[in-house]
Amino acid sequence: MSWLRSAVYKAVEVGGNNNLSRAVRSYADTVVNQAGQAVVGGARLFQDRVGARNFQSYRLAVKRLEEVSVSCRGIERVQLLRRWLVALKEIDRLNEAVNSEHLDKFSEMEDAPSRPTVVMYYDPDLGGEPMNFRDVFLHSQALEGITLSLILEEPNQEELSLLLEIFRLCLMGGKEAHDVAVSSVQELAKAFSTYSEEVLAKREELLQYAQDAIAGLKVNAEIVRWLRVYQ
């Protein structure tokens, strides 16, 4: 069993522990606040002012994302999915703008005195260009973690809708593949909730399949970064 599935099991067993809920909320708020700052201005605008930026730890960001992905339950999980989706959509929107004729507009916004501090993520051991929230999210196993969490604890319709939108931004394969992936998550969650002997006997196999499927469909973060820099 991978560390990811072990962490999900442990989180599910903890249940309604209040200390965990507070810790999860703190983690989620920290990651999302940093993500919101990281998307301002786009990657190209960032490169012109490397010395003025406040780098956050890439490894710490990955660790936090993976922890909250398997720890959140109930309303915290819904809130986490909402925040991730907002951050991912904002990065997608700004990346499109940076590659469009409106680059000058964003340059002006970047130079404005009231602009927020841009936070990017960097790991000196990895080198290369600093990363935004989407880069870190794709490098991490947070998407796999939240998917397993949704399988082990049956999701509501809002969670499924949010997951589908995140899949649209993070997975390859197009609309049909994304719809099938979400349907599979829903079906597995229902099967697990019945606790039938046949399902429990294949629990490890099914979870491994789900984890591998999501990992295999994820957009390659390095290709995304390369396209952003050289387009």
Phi, psi and omega in degrees: 000134181287163178299328183294313180293323177299318180295321178296314179304314183297319180296320179294321181292330182297324177070228189269032179302121184293322179298320178297317181300317179295319180295318179298316180298320179296314178301312183299316181297319180297311182296316183291321177299317178294321180297318180298322178289324186293333185278349185290123171097333180087164187291320183294319179297327179296322187297334182283347185225048185303319184292340184267000186264153178255101182285137171259157182290122177298314183296321179293321179297317177298315180301315181294317179301315182291325179294312182290333181296330181255352184260332184291138177220157176061225184295329178298324180291319177299314181297321179297314179299319178299314183292318176301315182297317178300313181296317181293319179295321181294319177297317180300317180295316182289325177297320178296319181293320180297327181269010182247185180288354183266018181302320181299323179298319180287331176295319178296319179297322181294327182275350183295138181300331185272359184297145178288156177293131180276128178248122176241165184248139185212145175231112182299334179290328179276327182070201179075196182281150173300157186244148173267183184299319181297319177302312181296317180300316180290326178290328182282176174255027181295321180293320175296319182297314181292328178295315178295323178299319180290335176283317184284333176232106191311129182279158172270179185294325179295318179297319179295321179295317178295319179298319179299317179295322177293319176302320180301326183270342190238348183246151173275173171108344178085178187303314183299315180296321179294318178298318179296319181298315180293320178298322179294319177300315181296317181293319178295320179298318179295319179296318180293327182290340179280340180055036176291149183300322182296318180292315181297325180295331182254016185304309181298317181297317181293318179294320178296320178298314181297316180297314181294323181296315180294316179299321181290332181270346184298140175298139180288117184297325181292322178294319178301315180294319180298315180296322181294322183282322190255358178293000000 
